[in-house]
């Protein structure tokens, strides 16, 4: 909704930071979340010469945010909280992709909290499948968690409700970490008393290798779930305090239309 525009803009600016040009990032040179390509296209459309995105002004950044992301997501019409995850997702992964997540979340759940959770789950799942996950996964995971926590707060969840949600995630993290340890040490292995036909050493080796790979994959998945749950718990804990996405310290946004 329009009343949240400045709050969401401030959230995204905090997440994006300043200038970056990581060779592993397909977006290339980026300043406050605006890529060089997006900045070039916007400047040309305004009848201005291209220049380094390092030189982008606050007014230009706000205009690109409003026309290129907020308006494209029709965020004025989105419910409070859903607007934050939708616009943040669009800024990070593109408007087209964010619309797909939003459509699926709205179809899956009718309640705001459910839509926010579903959207963030879909977003994180897709990011995990990217080739650059190994490089940026930790940062992306943290951002999605903070986006969800901030959105839940905008949706009206109280500090106590957010704290309870964080506790649930932390319990889940501990449970998954324990399962990973048990599985890795063989505690979850089943024993079989049924006699089987003798197998060759080569077959034994293949079975052992297969078992190691399967167990390794299970442990890795459990460890990842534990880390994700803990990251989410930390973000929810932070949002449950007096400071948050709707803090009075939110900077003003330049008027753009």
C-alpha positions as CSV (number, residue, x, y, z in Angstrom):
1,X,0.0,0.0,0.0
2,X,1.1,3.6,-0.7
3,X,1.5,4.4,3.0
4,X,4.3,1.8,3.2
5,X,6.3,3.2,0.2
6,X,8.9,5.1,2.2
7,X,9.3,2.3,4.8
8,X,9.9,-0.3,2.1
9,X,12.2,1.9,0.1
10,X,14.3,2.4,3.3
11,X,14.3,-1.3,3.9
12,X,15.6,-2.1,0.4
13,X,18.3,0.6,0.6
14,X,19.6,-0.9,3.9
15,X,19.7,-4.3,2.3
16,X,21.4,-3.2,-1.0
17,X,24.1,-1.1,0.5
18,X,26.4,1.0,-1.7
19,X,28.5,0.2,-4.8
20,X,29.4,-3.3,-5.7
21,X,30.9,-5.0,-8.8
22,X,31.4,-8.6,-7.9
23,X,32.6,-10.6,-10.9
24,X,30.4,-13.5,-9.9
25,X,27.2,-11.3,-9.9
26,X,25.5,-11.5,-13.3
27,X,24.0,-8.1,-12.6
28,X,27.3,-6.4,-12.9
29,X,28.1,-3.0,-11.4
30,X,25.4,-2.0,-8.9
31,X,24.8,1.1,-6.8
32,X,22.2,0.9,-4.0
33,X,20.6,-2.0,-5.8
34,X,20.4,-0.3,-9.2
35,X,22.4,-2.1,-11.9
36,X,24.3,-0.3,-14.6
37,X,22.0,-1.7,-17.2
38,X,18.9,-0.5,-15.5
39,X,20.4,2.9,-14.9
40,X,21.5,3.3,-18.5
41,X,18.0,2.4,-19.7
42,X,16.4,4.9,-17.3
43,X,18.8,7.7,-18.3
44,X,18.2,7.1,-22.0
45,X,14.5,7.1,-21.5
46,X,14.8,10.5,-19.8
47,X,16.8,11.9,-22.7
48,X,20.0,12.0,-20.7
49,X,23.5,10.6,-21.5
50,X,24.6,7.3,-19.9
51,X,27.1,7.5,-17.1
52,X,28.5,5.3,-14.3
53,X,25.9,4.0,-11.9
54,X,28.2,5.2,-9.1
55,X,27.0,8.7,-9.9
56,X,23.3,7.9,-9.4
57,X,21.5,10.5,-7.3
58,X,19.0,9.8,-4.5
59,X,16.3,11.4,-6.7
60,X,17.2,9.1,-9.6
61,X,17.2,6.1,-7.4
62,X,13.8,6.9,-5.9
63,X,12.4,7.5,-9.4
64,X,13.7,4.1,-10.6
65,X,12.3,2.4,-7.5
66,X,8.9,4.0,-8.0
67,X,8.4,3.5,-11.7
68,X,10.5,0.4,-12.3
69,X,9.5,-1.7,-9.3
70,X,6.8,-0.3,-7.0
71,X,4.4,0.7,-9.9
72,X,5.3,-2.5,-11.9
73,X,4.2,-4.6,-8.9
74,X,1.1,-2.5,-8.4
75,X,2.2,-2.2,-4.8
76,X,-0.3,0.6,-4.1
77,X,-3.0,-2.2,-4.2
78,X,-1.1,-4.8,-2.2
79,X,-1.8,-5.5,1.4
80,X,0.6,-4.3,4.1
81,X,3.4,-6.7,4.4
82,X,2.8,-8.5,1.1
83,X,3.9,-5.3,-0.6
84,X,7.3,-5.4,1.2
85,X,8.2,-9.0,0.1
86,X,6.8,-8.5,-3.4
87,X,8.8,-5.3,-4.0
88,X,11.9,-6.5,-2.3
89,X,11.8,-9.7,-4.4
90,X,11.3,-7.7,-7.6
91,X,14.3,-5.5,-6.7
92,X,16.4,-8.5,-6.1
93,X,15.2,-11.0,-8.7
94,X,13.2,-9.0,-11.2
95,X,9.6,-7.9,-11.5
96,X,8.6,-10.9,-13.7
97,X,9.9,-13.4,-11.2
98,X,8.3,-11.6,-8.2
99,X,4.9,-11.6,-9.9
100,X,5.2,-15.4,-10.3
101,X,6.0,-15.9,-6.6
102,X,3.2,-13.5,-5.6
103,X,0.6,-15.2,-7.8
104,X,1.5,-18.6,-6.4
105,X,1.5,-17.3,-2.8
106,X,-1.9,-15.7,-3.2
107,X,-3.4,-18.8,-4.8
108,X,-2.0,-21.0,-2.0
109,X,-3.1,-18.9,1.0
110,X,-5.9,-16.5,1.7
111,X,-4.4,-15.0,4.9
112,X,-1.7,-12.3,4.9
113,X,0.7,-14.2,7.1
114,X,0.4,-17.3,5.0
115,X,0.9,-15.4,1.8
116,X,4.1,-13.7,3.2
117,X,5.5,-17.0,4.4
118,X,4.7,-18.8,1.2
119,X,6.2,-16.0,-1.0
120,X,9.4,-16.1,1.0
121,X,9.6,-19.9,0.9
122,X,9.2,-19.9,-2.9
123,X,11.8,-17.1,-3.2
124,X,14.4,-18.9,-1.1
125,X,13.7,-22.2,-2.9
126,X,14.4,-20.7,-6.3
127,X,17.5,-18.9,-5.1
128,X,18.9,-22.2,-3.8
129,X,18.8,-23.6,-7.3
130,X,20.9,-20.8,-8.9
131,X,24.5,-21.6,-9.9
132,X,25.7,-18.6,-7.8
133,X,24.1,-19.9,-4.6
134,X,27.5,-21.1,-3.3
135,X,28.8,-17.5,-3.5
136,X,25.8,-15.5,-2.4
137,X,23.6,-18.1,-0.6
138,X,24.3,-16.9,2.9
139,X,23.5,-13.3,2.1
140,X,20.4,-14.2,0.1
141,X,19.1,-16.4,2.9
142,X,19.6,-13.6,5.4
143,X,17.9,-11.1,3.2
144,X,14.8,-13.3,2.6
145,X,14.6,-13.9,6.4
146,X,14.8,-10.2,7.2
147,X,12.3,-9.4,4.4
148,X,9.8,-11.9,5.9
149,X,10.3,-10.6,9.4
150,X,9.8,-7.0,8.3
151,X,6.8,-7.9,6.3
152,X,5.1,-9.8,9.2
153,X,5.6,-6.8,11.3
154,X,4.0,-4.5,8.7
155,X,1.2,-7.0,8.4
156,X,0.4,-6.4,12.1
157,X,2.1,-9.1,14.1
158,X,3.0,-7.9,17.5
159,X,6.5,-8.1,19.0
160,X,5.3,-11.0,21.2
161,X,3.9,-12.9,18.2
162,X,7.2,-12.3,16.3
163,X,9.2,-13.6,19.3
164,X,7.0,-16.7,19.5
165,X,7.5,-17.3,15.8
166,X,11.3,-16.9,16.3
167,X,11.2,-19.5,19.1
168,X,9.4,-22.0,16.9
169,X,12.1,-21.5,14.2
170,X,14.8,-21.9,16.8
171,X,13.3,-25.2,18.1
172,X,13.1,-26.4,14.5
173,X,16.8,-25.5,13.9
174,X,17.9,-27.4,17.0
175,X,15.8,-30.5,16.0
176,X,17.3,-30.5,12.4
177,X,20.8,-30.0,13.8
178,X,20.3,-33.0,16.1
179,X,18.9,-35.1,13.2
180,X,22.0,-34.2,11.1
181,X,24.3,-35.3,13.9
182,X,22.5,-38.6,14.5
183,X,22.4,-39.4,10.8
184,X,26.1,-38.5,10.2
185,X,27.2,-40.7,13.1
186,X,25.1,-43.7,12.0
187,X,22.5,-43.4,14.8
188,X,19.7,-43.3,12.2
189,X,20.9,-46.4,10.3
190,X,18.5,-49.3,10.3
191,X,19.8,-52.8,11.1
192,X,18.6,-55.8,9.1
193,X,18.5,-59.4,10.4
194,X,17.2,-60.9,7.2
195,X,19.7,-63.0,5.4
196,X,20.8,-61.8,2.0
197,X,22.7,-63.4,-0.9
198,X,26.5,-63.0,-0.8
199,X,27.8,-60.1,-2.9
200,X,31.1,-59.4,-4.5
201,X,33.7,-57.0,-3.1
202,X,33.0,-54.7,-6.0
203,X,29.3,-54.7,-5.3
204,X,30.0,-54.1,-1.6
205,X,32.1,-51.0,-2.5
206,X,29.4,-49.6,-4.7
207,X,26.8,-50.1,-2.0
208,X,29.0,-48.4,0.6
209,X,29.7,-45.5,-1.8
210,X,26.0,-45.1,-2.5
211,X,25.2,-45.2,1.2
212,X,27.8,-42.5,1.9
213,X,26.4,-40.3,-0.8
214,X,22.8,-40.7,0.4
215,X,23.7,-40.1,4.0
216,X,25.8,-37.1,3.0
217,X,22.9,-35.6,1.0
218,X,20.5,-36.1,3.9
219,X,23.0,-34.6,6.4
220,X,23.6,-31.6,4.1
221,X,19.9,-31.0,3.8
222,X,19.3,-31.2,7.5
223,X,22.2,-28.8,8.2
224,X,20.9,-26.3,5.7
225,X,17.4,-26.5,7.2
226,X,18.9,-25.9,10.6
227,X,20.9,-22.9,9.4
228,X,17.9,-21.5,7.6
229,X,15.7,-21.8,10.6
230,X,18.3,-20.1,12.8
231,X,18.7,-17.3,10.4
232,X,14.9,-16.8,10.3
233,X,14.8,-16.9,14.1
234,X,17.4,-14.2,14.4
235,X,15.6,-11.9,11.9
236,X,12.3,-12.4,13.7
237,X,13.9,-11.6,17.0
238,X,15.4,-8.4,15.6
239,X,12.0,-7.4,14.2
240,X,10.2,-8.1,17.5
241,X,12.1,-5.3,19.3
242,X,11.3,-1.6,19.3
243,X,13.3,-0.8,16.2
244,X,12.2,-2.3,12.9
245,X,11.1,-1.4,9.3
246,X,8.6,1.2,10.6
247,X,11.1,3.0,12.8
248,X,10.7,6.8,13.1
249,X,14.2,7.0,11.7
250,X,13.0,6.0,8.2
251,X,14.4,8.7,5.8
252,X,12.2,10.7,3.6
253,X,11.7,9.7,0.0
254,X,12.0,12.1,-2.8
255,X,8.6,12.9,-4.4
256,X,8.5,11.0,-7.7
257,X,5.6,10.3,-10.0
